[in-house]
């Protein structure tokens, strides 16, 4: 699909001049506009894209689509998006999909009808919805969760490295070998990558991977509670440690352990992805891999606004993977902070 940059290059003018010419703005000489329109025609410049690139059609509104508005990870990410967008005069519409691909599709349909100028999406789907609905019309930046082959910019956390470091800490510092993992859907990149990091640390230590100790389901407290309860019911086969795929799963594990008088970390070590900042301020307990959620949201928004404004710097696809911070506290067995 040709873009205004391709037209600009062939016409020997800036993308902004092409945009003005396509917008019928007066600041473009007649012969320049004529040349630009001829090149646009030769390149079969997409009418939909043409329609969308008309600067004066901007609504100065973007949308952030996330899967769990109650999770502090996403609220911090949303803060980064909204702060960055509002500083540049854009409004932000927040959509919560509850990890439901059908709800995600309904929101994407609605957002297209509302003609938002661009979207930042932490998708709970596999990209079929996104690629079908959005490929030609509005710029999309993937945040937190990547989807292969869509060809869009993404800003994500390094889930594989964070999971590897947490698991390695349990093995090397606390001598754990029987470690279970409870995580979200393995159709979602963050969960898939956390499983990969968990397995890499086990393999490096020569610890056999037990599939029955890797539970894949939902990033929800109830799922953590349910699976941990099942683990705890196997009296002769208790894990020494549990790696929770996110903060809400960790809460479920703690609830199940408390109900059975299992002490953390004395009887069971626990580590998790994503911090619970408010809780950690009052009770610095949970050892976590903390993702730079605010930076993730802010950077994704900067990338999106650059694409919407159509500057030269948007030519290449941008892929940013941000390292999580490993915060050692008490739940793993360390004295911690
Ligand atoms: O809490 C939900 C999880 O899914 C977070 O860890 C985030 O990375 C998202 O992918």
Boltz pocket constraint, residues with backbone or C-beta under 6 A from the ligand:
constraints:
  - pocket:
      binder: B
      contacts: [[A, 68], [A, 71], [A, 73], [A, 144], [A, 145], [A, 157], [A, 184], [A, 190], [A, 191], [A, 219], [A, 245], [A, 246], [A, 247], [A, 273], [A, 274]]
      max_distance: 6.0
